[in-house]
């Protein structure tokens, strides 16, 4: 399994739980879950890009 | 006339039962209260995360100190314990308890197993709050 797919799976699992537990209305749950998912993936990619340029 | 519940009201035995069930079997606390879809989504997600973690080569920490990990082993063990009977039965069946990394992705697997436990703690609190009348 690629690192990217692992990150996508992790973000999806966390987003599902947070979406259900964090909001009361179904429409808000979906929006909140999508937001959590996008934040996980977006920040993960941004961090990966920053770390790529760091000399080891 | 029925009295409305407030957040200061003490949760009853059913709330503790729902919380305990949710910890023991992911999703069971919601099934018990008739929230089938919610229980299926929460329990299914925790279970899927646990299985992915195991397939990635993750290992479960016991609730004891490990020399190379130190005090953090207790913290990791507490996280893993969140999956309830899944964790306890895995320890008994010797599943995902290898001491050394078997796969290159084992670190990811460790995190998946731990976060599955932490998410089930959240699910447990959700089931408890619903049974106590604090949430819908």
N, CA and C atoms of all chains as a GROMACS GRO file, in nm:
protein
  576
    1UNK      N    1   0.085  -0.120   0.000
    1UNK     CA    2   0.000   0.000   0.000
    1UNK      C    3   0.089   0.125   0.000
    2UNK      N    4   0.059   0.218  -0.088
    2UNK     CA    5   0.143   0.338  -0.098
    2UNK      C    6   0.119   0.429   0.022
    3UNK      N    7   0.216   0.516   0.048
    3UNK     CA    8   0.202   0.609   0.160
    3UNK      C    9   0.082   0.700   0.140
    4UNK      N   10   0.060   0.740   0.014
    4UNK     CA   11  -0.051   0.830  -0.015
    4UNK      C   12  -0.185   0.763   0.016
    5UNK      N   13  -0.198   0.637  -0.028
    5UNK     CA   14  -0.324   0.565  -0.002
    5UNK      C   15  -0.344   0.544   0.148
    6UNK      N   16  -0.234   0.518   0.219
    6UNK     CA   17  -0.242   0.503   0.365
    6UNK      C   18  -0.294   0.632   0.429
    7UNK      N   19  -0.243   0.744   0.381
    7UNK     CA   20  -0.287   0.874   0.436
    7UNK      C   21  -0.434   0.900   0.404
    8UNK      N   22  -0.475   0.864   0.282
    8UNK     CA   23  -0.615   0.885   0.241
    8UNK      C   24  -0.708   0.799   0.329
    9UNK      N   25  -0.668   0.674   0.351
    9UNK     CA   26  -0.749   0.586   0.435
    9UNK      C   27  -0.760   0.639   0.577
   10UNK      N   28  -0.645   0.681   0.632
   10UNK     CA   29  -0.643   0.734   0.768
   10UNK      C   30  -0.736   0.856   0.780
   11UNK      N   31  -0.722   0.947   0.684
   11UNK     CA   32  -0.806   1.069   0.685
   11UNK      C   33  -0.953   1.033   0.672
   12UNK      N   34  -0.985   0.936   0.588
   12UNK     CA   35  -1.125   0.898   0.568
   12UNK      C   36  -1.184   0.838   0.696
   13UNK      N   37  -1.110   0.748   0.761
   13UNK     CA   38  -1.159   0.685   0.883
   13UNK      C   39  -1.185   0.791   0.992
   14UNK      N   40  -1.088   0.878   1.011
   14UNK     CA   41  -1.103   0.981   1.116
   14UNK      C   42  -1.217   1.076   1.082
   15UNK      N   43  -1.228   1.112   0.953
   15UNK     CA   44  -1.334   1.206   0.912
   15UNK      C   45  -1.473   1.147   0.935
   16UNK      N   46  -1.489   1.018   0.909
   16UNK     CA   47  -1.620   0.954   0.929
   16UNK      C   48  -1.661   0.963   1.076
   17UNK      N   49  -1.569   0.923   1.165
   17UNK     CA   50  -1.602   0.925   1.309
   17UNK      C   51  -1.626   1.068   1.358
   18UNK      N   52  -1.536   1.160   1.323
   18UNK     CA   53  -1.552   1.299   1.367
   18UNK      C   54  -1.682   1.360   1.313
   19UNK      N   55  -1.712   1.328   1.188
   19UNK     CA   56  -1.834   1.382   1.127
   19UNK      C   57  -1.958   1.337   1.202
   20UNK      N   58  -1.962   1.209   1.241
   20UNK     CA   59  -2.081   1.155   1.311
   20UNK      C   60  -2.090   1.208   1.453
   21UNK      N   61  -1.975   1.207   1.521
   21UNK     CA   62  -1.975   1.244   1.664
   21UNK      C   63  -1.979   1.395   1.685
   22UNK      N   64  -1.921   1.469   1.590
   22UNK     CA   65  -1.903   1.613   1.612
   22UNK      C   66  -2.020   1.702   1.579
   23UNK      N   67  -2.114   1.654   1.499
   23UNK     CA   68  -2.228   1.737   1.459
   23UNK      C   69  -2.359   1.660   1.475
   24UNK      N   70  -2.469   1.735   1.490
   24UNK     CA   71  -2.600   1.673   1.515
   24UNK      C   72  -2.679   1.648   1.386
   25UNK      N   73  -2.682   1.749   1.297
   25UNK     CA   74  -2.764   1.736   1.176
   25UNK      C   75  -2.690   1.660   1.067
   26UNK      N   76  -2.762   1.576   0.990
   26UNK     CA   77  -2.696   1.497   0.885
   26UNK      C   78  -2.619   1.581   0.783
   27UNK      N   79  -2.676   1.694   0.739
   27UNK     CA   80  -2.606   1.776   0.639
   27UNK      C   81  -2.478   1.836   0.699
   28UNK      N   82  -2.487   1.878   0.827
   28UNK     CA   83  -2.368   1.934   0.894
   28UNK      C   84  -2.262   1.827   0.914
   29UNK      N   85  -2.307   1.704   0.939
   29UNK     CA   86  -2.213   1.593   0.958
   29UNK      C   87  -2.130   1.572   0.833
   30UNK      N   88  -2.200   1.572   0.718
   30UNK     CA   89  -2.130   1.548   0.592
   30UNK      C   90  -2.029   1.659   0.566
   31UNK      N   91  -2.073   1.783   0.585
   31UNK     CA   92  -1.985   1.898   0.560
   31UNK      C   93  -1.864   1.896   0.653
   32UNK      N   94  -1.890   1.868   0.781
   32UNK     CA   95  -1.782   1.866   0.880
   32UNK      C   96  -1.683   1.752   0.849
   33UNK      N   97  -1.737   1.634   0.814
   33UNK     CA   98  -1.651   1.521   0.781
   33UNK      C   99  -1.566   1.550   0.658
   34UNK      N  100  -1.628   1.612   0.556
   34UNK     CA  101  -1.553   1.647   0.435
   34UNK      C  102  -1.444   1.747   0.466
   35UNK      N  103  -1.475   1.841   0.557
   35UNK     CA  104  -1.377   1.943   0.595
   35UNK      C  105  -1.258   1.878   0.667
   36UNK      N  106  -1.289   1.788   0.760
   36UNK     CA  107  -1.182   1.717   0.833
   36UNK      C  108  -1.094   1.640   0.735
   37UNK      N  109  -1.160   1.570   0.641
   37UNK     CA  110  -1.086   1.490   0.543
   37UNK      C  111  -0.993   1.580   0.460
   38UNK      N  112  -1.048   1.691   0.411
   38UNK     CA  113  -0.969   1.782   0.328
   38UNK      C  114  -0.853   1.841   0.406
   39UNK      N  115  -0.876   1.872   0.534
   39UNK     CA  116  -0.769   1.928   0.616
   39UNK      C  117  -0.656   1.826   0.638
   40UNK      N  118  -0.694   1.703   0.668
   40UNK     CA  119  -0.593   1.599   0.688
   40UNK      C  120  -0.507   1.582   0.563
   41UNK      N  121  -0.574   1.567   0.449
   41UNK     CA  122  -0.502   1.542   0.323
   41UNK      C  123  -0.421   1.667   0.283
   42UNK      N  124  -0.483   1.783   0.291
   42UNK     CA  125  -0.417   1.908   0.252
   42UNK      C  126  -0.294   1.935   0.336
   43UNK      N  127  -0.309   1.925   0.469
   43UNK     CA  128  -0.196   1.952   0.557
   43UNK      C  129  -0.088   1.845   0.539
   44UNK      N  130  -0.131   1.720   0.519
   44UNK     CA  131  -0.035   1.611   0.496
   44UNK      C  132   0.048   1.636   0.372
   45UNK      N  133  -0.017   1.677   0.263
   45UNK     CA  134   0.056   1.705   0.138
   45UNK      C  135   0.148   1.826   0.154
   46UNK      N  136   0.099   1.929   0.225
   46UNK     CA  137   0.180   2.049   0.246
   46UNK      C  138   0.305   2.015   0.327
   47UNK      N  139   0.288   1.936   0.433
   47UNK     CA  140   0.402   1.896   0.515
   47UNK      C  141   0.500   1.811   0.435
   48UNK      N  142   0.446   1.721   0.352
   48UNK     CA  143   0.532   1.636   0.269
   48UNK      C  144   0.614   1.720   0.173
   49UNK      N  145   0.551   1.824   0.117
   49UNK     CA  146   0.620   1.912   0.023
   49UNK      C  147   0.732   1.988   0.094
   50UNK      N  148   0.703   2.038   0.215
   50UNK     CA  149   0.805   2.112   0.292
   50UNK      C  150   0.921   2.019   0.327
   51UNK      N  151   0.888   1.899   0.376
   51UNK     CA  152   0.992   1.805   0.419
   51UNK      C  153   1.078   1.757   0.302
   52UNK      N  154   1.019   1.756   0.182
   52UNK     CA  155   1.092   1.709   0.064
   52UNK      C  156   1.216   1.793   0.040
   53UNK      N  157   1.206   1.922   0.069
   53UNK     CA  158   1.317   2.013   0.041
   53UNK      C  159   1.419   2.021   0.153
   54UNK      N  160   1.388   1.959   0.266
   54UNK     CA  161   1.483   1.963   0.377
   54UNK      C  162   1.599   1.867   0.350
   55UNK      N  163   1.723   1.913   0.365
   55UNK     CA  164   1.836   1.823   0.347
   55UNK      C  165   1.845   1.724   0.463
   56UNK      N  166   1.876   1.599   0.433
   56UNK     CA  167   1.886   1.497   0.539
   56UNK      C  168   2.030   1.488   0.586
   57UNK      N  169  -4.662   1.557   3.352
   57UNK     CA  170  -4.577   1.611   3.246
   57UNK      C  171  -4.433   1.562   3.267
   58UNK      N  172  -4.374   1.520   3.158
   58UNK     CA  173  -4.238   1.467   3.168
   58UNK      C  174  -4.138   1.580   3.190
   59UNK      N  175  -4.048   1.558   3.284
   59UNK     CA  176  -3.945   1.658   3.310
   59UNK      C  177  -3.838   1.652   3.203
   60UNK      N  178  -3.796   1.770   3.160
   60UNK     CA  179  -3.688   1.771   3.060
   60UNK      C  180  -3.554   1.746   3.128
   61UNK      N  181  -3.467   1.674   3.060
   61UNK     CA  182  -3.337   1.642   3.116
   61UNK      C  183  -3.242   1.759   3.098
   62UNK      N  184  -3.157   1.777   3.193
   62UNK     CA  185  -3.057   1.883   3.182
   62UNK      C  186  -2.920   1.819   3.189
   63UNK      N  187  -2.818   1.897   3.152
   63UNK     CA  188  -2.682   1.843   3.149
   63UNK      C  189  -2.628   1.814   3.289
   64UNK      N  190  -2.695   1.871   3.393
   64UNK     CA  191  -2.646   1.849   3.528
   64UNK      C  192  -2.705   1.721   3.588
   65UNK      N  193  -2.804   1.663   3.520
   65UNK     CA  194  -2.866   1.542   3.572
   65UNK      C  195  -2.767   1.426   3.567
   66UNK      N  196  -2.768   1.345   3.672
   66UNK     CA  197  -2.675   1.232   3.676
   66UNK      C  198  -2.717   1.126   3.576
   67UNK      N  199  -2.620   1.075   3.498
   67UNK     CA  200  -2.656   0.970   3.401
   67UNK      C  201  -2.698   0.843   3.472
   68UNK      N  202  -2.799   0.776   3.417
   68UNK     CA  203  -2.848   0.654   3.478
   68UNK      C  204  -2.766   0.532   3.443
   69UNK      N  205  -2.810   0.417   3.493
   69UNK     CA  206  -2.736   0.291   3.470
   69UNK      C  207  -2.733   0.255   3.322
   70UNK      N  208  -2.842   0.291   3.250
   70UNK     CA  209  -2.848   0.258   3.107
   70UNK      C  210  -2.739   0.330   3.027
   71UNK      N  211  -2.708   0.452   3.071
   71UNK     CA  212  -2.603   0.527   3.003
   71UNK      C  213  -2.468   0.458   3.021
   72UNK      N  214  -2.443   0.411   3.143
   72UNK     CA  215  -2.317   0.341   3.170
   72UNK      C  216  -2.312   0.209   3.093
   73UNK      N  217  -2.428   0.144   3.083
   73UNK     CA  218  -2.436   0.018   3.007
   73UNK      C  219  -2.407   0.044   2.860
   74UNK      N  220  -2.468   0.150   2.804
   74UNK     CA  221  -2.446   0.184   2.663
   74UNK      C  222  -2.298   0.217   2.639
   75UNK      N  223  -2.239   0.292   2.731
   75UNK     CA  224  -2.097   0.328   2.719
   75UNK      C  225  -2.009   0.204   2.726
   76UNK      N  226  -2.041   0.115   2.819
   76UNK     CA  227  -1.963  -0.009   2.834
   76UNK      C  228  -1.973  -0.098   2.712
   77UNK      N  229  -2.096  -0.108   2.659
   77UNK     CA  230  -2.116  -0.189   2.538
   77UNK      C  231  -2.038  -0.130   2.420
   78UNK      N  232  -2.043   0.003   2.409
   78UNK     CA  233  -1.974   0.070   2.298
   78UNK      C  234  -1.824   0.049   2.307
   79UNK      N  235  -1.771   0.045   2.430
   79UNK     CA  236  -1.628   0.018   2.445
   79UNK      C  237  -1.596  -0.128   2.409
   80UNK      N  238  -1.676  -0.219   2.462
   80UNK     CA  239  -1.648  -0.362   2.444
   80UNK      C  240  -1.657  -0.405   2.298
   81UNK      N  241  -1.764  -0.366   2.232
   81UNK     CA  242  -1.784  -0.402   2.090
   81UNK      C  243  -1.814  -0.274   2.014
   82UNK      N  244  -1.721  -0.227   1.930
   82UNK     CA  245  -1.745  -0.100   1.858
   82UNK      C  246  -1.880  -0.098   1.787
   83UNK      N  247  -1.960   0.003   1.817
   83UNK     CA  248  -2.092   0.019   1.754
   83UNK      C  249  -2.206  -0.039   1.837
   84UNK      N  250  -2.175  -0.128   1.931
   84UNK     CA  251  -2.280  -0.198   2.007
   84UNK      C  252  -2.361  -0.102   2.095
   85UNK      N  253  -2.298   0.000   2.147
   85UNK     CA  254  -2.368   0.096   2.232
   85UNK      C  255  -2.477   0.170   2.156
   86UNK      N  256  -2.455   0.192   2.027
   86UNK     CA  257  -2.555   0.259   1.944
   86UNK      C  258  -2.662   0.160   1.898
   87UNK      N  259  -2.620   0.038   1.866
   87UNK     CA  260  -2.718  -0.067   1.829
   87UNK      C  261  -2.817  -0.086   1.944
   88UNK      N  262  -2.765  -0.091   2.064
   88UNK     CA  263  -2.845  -0.113   2.184
   88UNK      C  264  -2.954  -0.007   2.201
   89UNK      N  265  -2.923   0.114   2.153
   89UNK     CA  266  -3.020   0.224   2.166
   89UNK      C  267  -3.104   0.244   2.040
   90UNK      N  268  -3.086   0.154   1.943
   90UNK     CA  269  -3.167   0.161   1.821
   90UNK      C  270  -3.110   0.247   1.711
   91UNK      N  271  -2.990   0.300   1.728
   91UNK     CA  272  -2.926   0.381   1.624
   91UNK      C  273  -2.842   0.289   1.536
   92UNK      N  274  -2.912   0.218   1.447
   92UNK     CA  275  -2.844   0.112   1.371
   92UNK      C  276  -2.743   0.167   1.271
   93UNK      N  277  -2.783   0.268   1.194
   93UNK     CA  278  -2.692   0.322   1.092
   93UNK      C  279  -2.570   0.385   1.157
   94UNK      N  280  -2.596   0.462   1.263
   94UNK     CA  281  -2.486   0.528   1.333
   94UNK      C  282  -2.389   0.425   1.392
   95UNK      N  283  -2.446   0.322   1.453
   95UNK     CA  284  -2.363   0.215   1.511
   95UNK      C  285  -2.285   0.141   1.405
   96UNK      N  286  -2.350   0.117   1.291
   96UNK     CA  287  -2.284   0.045   1.182
   96UNK      C  288  -2.166   0.127   1.128
   97UNK      N  289  -2.189   0.258   1.110
   97UNK     CA  290  -2.082   0.344   1.057
   97UNK      C  291  -1.966   0.356   1.156
   98UNK      N  292  -2.000   0.378   1.284
   98UNK     CA  293  -1.894   0.395   1.385
   98UNK      C  294  -1.819   0.264   1.407
   99UNK      N  295  -1.895   0.157   1.428
   99UNK     CA  296  -1.832   0.027   1.454
   99UNK      C  297  -1.755  -0.024   1.332
  100UNK      N  298  -1.815  -0.006   1.214
  100UNK     CA  299  -1.750  -0.052   1.091
  100UNK      C  300  -1.620   0.024   1.065
  101UNK      N  301  -1.621   0.153   1.094
  101UNK     CA  302  -1.501   0.234   1.070
  101UNK      C  303  -1.389   0.194   1.167
  102UNK      N  304  -1.424   0.178   1.294
  102UNK     CA  305  -1.322   0.136   1.393
  102UNK      C  306  -1.266  -0.002   1.356
  103UNK      N  307  -1.355  -0.092   1.319
  103UNK     CA  308  -1.312  -0.228   1.283
  103UNK      C  309  -1.222  -0.225   1.158
  104UNK      N  310  -1.264  -0.147   1.057
  104UNK     CA  311  -1.184  -0.137   0.935
  104UNK      C  312  -1.046  -0.079   0.964
  105UNK      N  313  -1.042   0.022   1.049
  105UNK     CA  314  -0.914   0.084   1.082
  105UNK      C  315  -0.824  -0.015   1.157
  106UNK      N  316  -0.885  -0.094   1.242
  106UNK     CA  317  -0.810  -0.195   1.318
  106UNK      C  318  -0.751  -0.299   1.223
  107UNK      N  319  -0.833  -0.346   1.128
  107UNK     CA  320  -0.787  -0.449   1.033
  107UNK      C  321  -0.676  -0.394   0.943
  108UNK      N  322  -0.693  -0.269   0.894
  108UNK     CA  323  -0.590  -0.208   0.811
  108UNK      C  324  -0.460  -0.195   0.890
  109UNK      N  325  -0.471  -0.153   1.015
  109UNK     CA  326  -0.352  -0.142   1.101
  109UNK      C  327  -0.281  -0.274   1.119
  110UNK      N  328  -0.360  -0.377   1.136
  110UNK     CA  329  -0.303  -0.512   1.152
  110UNK      C  330  -0.235  -0.557   1.022
  111UNK      N  331  -0.302  -0.533   0.908
  111UNK     CA  332  -0.246  -0.573   0.778
  111UNK      C  333  -0.119  -0.493   0.744
  112UNK      N  334  -0.110  -0.372   0.796
  112UNK     CA  335   0.010  -0.291   0.771
  112UNK      C  336   0.127  -0.336   0.859
  113UNK      N  337   0.102  -0.432   0.947
  113UNK     CA  338   0.209  -0.486   1.031
  113UNK      C  339   0.219  -0.421   1.166
  114UNK      N  340   0.115  -0.348   1.207
  114UNK     CA  341   0.116  -0.283   1.337
  114UNK      C  342   0.110  -0.384   1.450
  115UNK      N  343   0.157  -0.345   1.566
  115UNK     CA  344   0.147  -0.437   1.679
  115UNK      C  345   0.083  -0.367   1.799
  116UNK      N  346   0.019  -0.448   1.881
  116UNK     CA  347  -0.052  -0.396   1.998
  116UNK      C  348   0.041  -0.388   2.117
  117UNK      N  349   0.028  -0.282   2.194
  117UNK     CA  350   0.105  -0.268   2.317
  117UNK      C  351   0.022  -0.323   2.432
  118UNK      N  352   0.091  -0.392   2.523
  118UNK     CA  353   0.022  -0.436   2.644
  118UNK      C  354   0.020  -0.323   2.744
  119UNK      N  355  -0.049  -0.344   2.854
  119UNK     CA  356  -0.055  -0.239   2.956
  119UNK      C  357   0.060  -0.257   3.055
  120UNK      N  358   0.179  -0.265   3.003
  120UNK     CA  359   0.297  -0.280   3.087
  120UNK      C  360   0.412  -0.204   3.023
  121UNK      N  361   0.514  -0.179   3.102
  121UNK     CA  362   0.628  -0.104   3.052
  121UNK      C  363   0.712  -0.191   2.957
  122UNK      N  364   0.757  -0.130   2.849
  122UNK     CA  365   0.846  -0.200   2.755
  122UNK      C  366   0.980  -0.126   2.760
  123UNK      N  367   1.091  -0.198   2.786
  123UNK     CA  368   1.220  -0.130   2.809
  123UNK      C  369   1.255  -0.027   2.701
  124UNK      N  370   1.241  -0.064   2.572
  124UNK     CA  371   1.284   0.029   2.467
  124UNK      C  372   1.185   0.143   2.445
  125UNK      N  373   1.062   0.128   2.490
  125UNK     CA  374   0.961   0.232   2.470
  125UNK      C  375   0.944   0.318   2.596
  126UNK      N  376   0.968   0.258   2.711
  126UNK     CA  377   0.957   0.332   2.837
  126UNK      C  378   0.812   0.360   2.874
  127UNK      N  379   0.793   0.475   2.940
  127UNK     CA  380   0.661   0.511   2.991
  127UNK      C  381   0.557   0.521   2.880
  128UNK      N  382   0.602   0.559   2.761
  128UNK     CA  383   0.508   0.575   2.649
  128UNK      C  384   0.432   0.446   2.619
  129UNK      N  385   0.491   0.332   2.654
  129UNK     CA  386   0.424   0.203   2.628
  129UNK      C  387   0.289   0.198   2.700
  130UNK      N  388   0.282   0.259   2.820
  130UNK     CA  389   0.154   0.264   2.891
  130UNK      C  390   0.051   0.346   2.812
  131UNK      N  391   0.099   0.460   2.759
  131UNK     CA  392   0.010   0.547   2.682
  131UNK      C  393  -0.039   0.475   2.556
  132UNK      N  394   0.055   0.409   2.486
  132UNK     CA  395   0.018   0.335   2.365
  132UNK      C  396  -0.078   0.221   2.400
  133UNK      N  397  -0.051   0.154   2.511
  133UNK     CA  398  -0.138   0.045   2.555
  133UNK      C  399  -0.278   0.095   2.584
  134UNK      N  400  -0.287   0.213   2.648
  134UNK     CA  401  -0.418   0.271   2.676
  134UNK      C  402  -0.493   0.303   2.547
  135UNK      N  403  -0.422   0.355   2.448
  135UNK     CA  404  -0.485   0.384   2.318
  135UNK      C  405  -0.538   0.255   2.256
  136UNK      N  406  -0.454   0.152   2.254
  136UNK     CA  407  -0.495   0.023   2.194
  136UNK      C  408  -0.614  -0.037   2.268
  137UNK      N  409  -0.617  -0.019   2.400
  137UNK     CA  410  -0.724  -0.076   2.483
  137UNK      C  411  -0.862  -0.022   2.443
  138UNK      N  412  -0.866   0.090   2.373
  138UNK     CA  413  -0.992   0.151   2.333
  138UNK      C  414  -1.078   0.063   2.245
  139UNK      N  415  -1.018  -0.033   2.176
  139UNK     CA  416  -1.098  -0.119   2.089
  139UNK      C  417  -1.164  -0.233   2.166
  140UNK      N  418  -1.152  -0.232   2.297
  140UNK     CA  419  -1.228  -0.324   2.383
  140UNK      C  420  -1.194  -0.470   2.366
  141UNK      N  421  -1.297  -0.551   2.341
  141UNK     CA  422  -1.278  -0.696   2.332
  141UNK      C  423  -1.192  -0.734   2.212
  142UNK      N  424  -1.194  -0.649   2.110
  142UNK     CA  425  -1.109  -0.673   1.992
  142UNK      C  426  -0.962  -0.676   2.036
  143UNK      N  427  -0.926  -0.581   2.120
  143UNK     CA  428  -0.788  -0.573   2.171
  143UNK      C  429  -0.758  -0.692   2.261
  144UNK      N  430  -0.848  -0.719   2.356
  144UNK     CA  431  -0.823  -0.827   2.452
  144UNK      C  432  -0.817  -0.963   2.382
  145UNK      N  433  -0.910  -0.986   2.285
  145UNK     CA  434  -0.908  -1.115   2.215
  145UNK      C  435  -0.785  -1.128   2.126
  146UNK      N  436  -0.739  -1.016   2.069
  146UNK     CA  437  -0.617  -1.021   1.988
  146UNK      C  438  -0.496  -1.058   2.073
  147UNK      N  439  -0.490  -1.002   2.194
  147UNK     CA  440  -0.379  -1.036   2.284
  147UNK      C  441  -0.384  -1.184   2.320
  148UNK      N  442  -0.505  -1.233   2.349
  148UNK     CA  443  -0.520  -1.374   2.387
  148UNK      C  444  -0.487  -1.467   2.270
  149UNK      N  445  -0.527  -1.425   2.149
  149UNK     CA  446  -0.504  -1.509   2.030
  149UNK      C  447  -0.367  -1.485   1.968
  150UNK      N  448  -0.288  -1.400   2.032
  150UNK     CA  449  -0.153  -1.372   1.984
  150UNK      C  450  -0.152  -1.308   1.844
  151UNK      N  451  -0.252  -1.223   1.819
  151UNK     CA  452  -0.260  -1.152   1.690
  151UNK      C  453  -0.206  -1.010   1.710
  152UNK      N  454  -0.120  -0.970   1.619
  152UNK     CA  455  -0.063  -0.834   1.622
  152UNK      C  456   0.012  -0.803   1.751
  153UNK      N  457   0.083  -0.901   1.802
  153UNK     CA  458   0.160  -0.876   1.925
  153UNK      C  459   0.310  -0.898   1.904
  154UNK      N  460   0.354  -0.900   1.780
  154UNK     CA  461   0.497  -0.919   1.755
  154UNK      C  462   0.575  -0.802   1.812
  155UNK      N  463   0.691  -0.829   1.868
  155UNK     CA  464   0.769  -0.724   1.932
  155UNK      C  465   0.852  -0.642   1.835
  156UNK      N  466   0.880  -0.699   1.720
  156UNK     CA  467   0.966  -0.627   1.625
  156UNK      C  468   0.892  -0.605   1.494
  157UNK      N  469   0.932  -0.500   1.426
  157UNK     CA  470   0.866  -0.465   1.299
  157UNK      C  471   0.882  -0.578   1.197
  158UNK      N  472   0.770  -0.626   1.147
  158UNK     CA  473   0.773  -0.732   1.047
  158UNK      C  474   0.765  -0.675   0.906
  159UNK      N  475   0.704  -0.560   0.892
  159UNK     CA  476   0.689  -0.497   0.760
  159UNK      C  477   0.742  -0.353   0.766
  160UNK      N  478   0.773  -0.301   0.647
  160UNK     CA  479   0.822  -0.162   0.643
  160UNK      C  480   0.715  -0.064   0.688
  161UNK      N  481   0.589  -0.105   0.677
  161UNK     CA  482   0.479  -0.015   0.713
  161UNK      C  483   0.430  -0.035   0.857
  162UNK      N  484   0.508  -0.105   0.937
  162UNK     CA  485   0.458  -0.139   1.072
  162UNK      C  486   0.434  -0.015   1.160
  163UNK      N  487   0.513   0.091   1.137
  163UNK     CA  488   0.491   0.213   1.216
  163UNK      C  489   0.353   0.273   1.185
  164UNK      N  490   0.317   0.269   1.057
  164UNK     CA  491   0.184   0.317   1.019
  164UNK      C  492   0.077   0.229   1.083
  165UNK      N  493   0.102   0.098   1.080
  165UNK     CA  494   0.008   0.004   1.140
  165UNK      C  495  -0.014   0.032   1.288
  166UNK      N  496   0.097   0.061   1.360
  166UNK     CA  497   0.086   0.095   1.503
  166UNK      C  498  -0.009   0.213   1.524
  167UNK      N  499   0.010   0.316   1.441
  167UNK     CA  500  -0.072   0.438   1.456
  167UNK      C  501  -0.220   0.407   1.424
  168UNK      N  502  -0.243   0.327   1.322
  168UNK     CA  503  -0.381   0.290   1.287
  168UNK      C  504  -0.447   0.218   1.404
  169UNK      N  505  -0.375   0.123   1.464
  169UNK     CA  506  -0.433   0.047   1.576
  169UNK      C  507  -0.463   0.138   1.694
  170UNK      N  508  -0.369   0.229   1.723
  170UNK     CA  509  -0.389   0.319   1.836
  170UNK      C  510  -0.504   0.416   1.811
  171UNK      N  511  -0.508   0.473   1.691
  171UNK     CA  512  -0.614   0.572   1.661
  171UNK      C  513  -0.750   0.503   1.654
  172UNK      N  514  -0.753   0.376   1.611
  172UNK     CA  515  -0.880   0.302   1.612
  172UNK      C  516  -0.932   0.296   1.756
  173UNK      N  517  -0.843   0.272   1.851
  173UNK     CA  518  -0.883   0.269   1.992
  173UNK      C  519  -0.931   0.405   2.040
  174UNK      N  520  -0.858   0.510   2.005
  174UNK     CA  521  -0.898   0.645   2.047
  174UNK      C  522  -1.032   0.686   1.987
  175UNK      N  523  -1.053   0.650   1.861
  175UNK     CA  524  -1.181   0.683   1.797
  175UNK      C  525  -1.296   0.605   1.862
  176UNK      N  526  -1.266   0.483   1.908
  176UNK     CA  527  -1.372   0.408   1.975
  176UNK      C  528  -1.405   0.467   2.112
  177UNK      N  529  -1.304   0.528   2.176
  177UNK     CA  530  -1.334   0.602   2.301
  177UNK      C  531  -1.433   0.716   2.271
  178UNK      N  532  -1.412   0.785   2.159
  178UNK     CA  533  -1.505   0.893   2.120
  178UNK      C  534  -1.644   0.837   2.095
  179UNK      N  535  -1.647   0.723   2.025
  179UNK     CA  536  -1.775   0.657   1.995
  179UNK      C  537  -1.845   0.616   2.125
  180UNK      N  538  -1.765   0.570   2.221
  180UNK     CA  539  -1.817   0.528   2.351
  180UNK      C  540  -1.881   0.649   2.424
  181UNK      N  541  -1.812   0.761   2.421
  181UNK     CA  542  -1.866   0.882   2.486
  181UNK      C  543  -1.993   0.928   2.416
  182UNK      N  544  -1.998   0.912   2.284
  182UNK     CA  545  -2.118   0.948   2.208
  182UNK      C  546  -2.236   0.862   2.251
  183UNK      N  547  -2.213   0.731   2.261
  183UNK     CA  548  -2.321   0.640   2.304
  183UNK      C  549  -2.368   0.674   2.445
  184UNK      N  550  -2.272   0.706   2.532
  184UNK     CA  551  -2.304   0.742   2.671
  184UNK      C  552  -2.390   0.869   2.674
  185UNK      N  553  -2.349   0.970   2.597
  185UNK     CA  554  -2.421   1.097   2.596
  185UNK      C  555  -2.562   1.082   2.540
  186UNK      N  556  -2.577   0.997   2.438
  186UNK     CA  557  -2.711   0.975   2.382
  186UNK      C  558  -2.801   0.910   2.487
  187UNK      N  559  -2.748   0.807   2.555
  187UNK     CA  560  -2.827   0.737   2.656
  187UNK      C  561  -2.858   0.827   2.775
  188UNK      N  562  -2.769   0.923   2.804
  188UNK     CA  563  -2.791   1.015   2.917
  188UNK      C  564  -2.881   1.132   2.879
  189UNK      N  565  -2.920   1.139   2.751
  189UNK     CA  566  -3.009   1.246   2.707
  189UNK      C  567  -2.939   1.376   2.677
  190UNK      N  568  -2.806   1.373   2.666
  190UNK     CA  569  -2.732   1.495   2.638
  190UNK      C  570  -2.718   1.521   2.488
  191UNK      N  571  -2.739   1.417   2.409
  191UNK     CA  572  -2.730   1.429   2.263
  191UNK      C  573  -2.846   1.354   2.201
  192UNK      N  574  -2.873   1.386   2.075
  192UNK     CA  575  -2.980   1.315   2.003
  192UNK      C  576  -2.922   1.197   1.927
   0.00000   0.00000   0.00000
